[in-house]
Amino acid sequence: MAVQKLKLYDLEPIADKITQDIPIIGANQDHFIDYRLIGREINMLRNVKSLTFRLFTDKEDAQNHCNVGNGEIALDTICNWIQSIDKETDKNTRS
């Protein structure tokens, strides 16, 4: 049932309206979201301000959905991304 519900969510109709900075985090053995679809997603997001992609693997013990096994690395990646976006925003507002 959950898998059927996931099929209702589609980025394509709104992808061109997204203009902010976007992080995409994937896992190479995710049992819900096939990481090979991420390229299609990235290609749809052609109007974003910036796009950062990170694929976690079994070598990091973060290969599963929601990076179960190494949540710390996923959270660190997200926090570092936020900090880098904040620094870039600060730099641009000073210019």
C-alpha positions in Angstrom: 0.0 0.0 0.0 2.8 2.5 0.9 4.5 1.8 -2.4 1.3 2.5 -4.3 1.0 5.8 -2.4 4.6 6.8 -3.4 3.6 6.6 -7.1 1.2 9.5 -6.5 4.1 11.9 -5.8 5.6 13.3 -8.9 8.2 16.1 -9.2 7.8 16.7 -12.9 4.7 18.9 -12.9 6.4 21.4 -10.5 10.1 20.9 -11.1 10.5 24.0 -13.3 9.0 26.2 -10.5 11.7 25.2 -8.0 14.3 28.0 -7.9 16.0 27.6 -4.5 19.1 25.7 -3.4 18.4 22.0 -3.4 20.2 19.1 -1.7 19.5 15.6 -3.0 20.6 12.7 -0.8 20.4 9.1 -2.0 21.4 5.7 -1.0 22.7 3.1 -3.4 20.7 0.2 -1.8 17.5 2.2 -0.9 14.6 -0.3 -1.0 12.0 2.4 -1.7 13.7 4.9 -4.0 15.9 3.5 -6.9 19.0 5.7 -6.9 19.2 5.4 -10.7 16.1 7.7 -10.9 18.1 10.5 -9.3 19.6 11.5 -12.6 16.1 12.0 -14.0 15.2 14.1 -11.0 18.3 16.2 -11.4 17.6 16.8 -15.0 14.1 18.1 -14.2 15.4 20.7 -11.8 16.8 23.0 -14.4 15.8 26.3 -12.7 17.2 25.7 -9.2 19.7 28.2 -7.8 22.1 25.4 -6.9 21.9 21.6 -6.6 24.1 19.4 -4.5 23.9 15.6 -4.8 25.3 13.0 -2.4 24.9 9.3 -2.8 25.7 7.2 0.3 27.0 3.6 0.0 27.6 0.5 1.9 31.2 1.5 2.4 29.8 4.2 4.7 27.2 1.9 6.2 24.6 4.4 5.0 23.3 2.5 1.9 19.7 2.0 3.1 16.6 4.1 3.0 17.0 7.2 5.2 20.7 6.1 5.6 19.8 3.7 8.3 23.0 2.4 9.7 24.8 5.7 9.7 22.3 8.5 10.3 25.1 10.6 11.6 26.8 10.9 8.2 23.5 12.0 6.6 22.8 14.6 9.3 26.4 15.9 9.1 26.0 16.2 5.3 22.8 18.1 5.7 24.2 20.4 8.3 27.3 21.1 6.3 25.2 21.8 3.2 23.1 24.3 5.2 26.2 26.0 6.5 27.7 26.3 3.0 24.5 27.8 1.7 24.4 30.3 4.6 28.0 31.3 3.9 27.3 31.7 0.2 24.2 33.8 0.9 26.2 36.0 3.4 29.0 36.5 0.8 26.5 37.5 -1.9 24.6 40.0 0.3 27.9 41.7 1.2 28.9 42.1 -2.5 
